[in-house]
Amino acid sequence: MKLLLAIVNNDDSARAAAALTDRGFFVTKLSTTGGFLMVGNTTLLIGTEDNCVDEVKKILAKFCTTRRSAPPPTEALGRGMKHGSLPNEVTVGGATVFVLNVEETIKI
């Protein structure tokens, strides 16, 4: 058994979660905040059998797209950031996926 932690952009989370549940996967959504841009993300917790991991990754790749975005003003990031120290645009979106081994699953 595997647990996939997928950190996805808020703009993609609803479509990705719906596609996963349509395929019979159980998905738990957590609201999270990224460290660099300090914007909201969604972390999807997906438990599945070992042989279904590739299918989950394909679904996430289809619905979690990358795009260009302007970073927030440096004032929003706190002390120590100098004006102009961030690029004009950054790539956001996509998904960061961690695949973890699950020793035991219990539903109570």
Helices and strands as residue ranges (DSSP letters): E 2-9, H 10-22, E 26-33, E 40-48, G 50-52, H 53-63, E 66-69, G 74-77, E 90-93, E 95-101
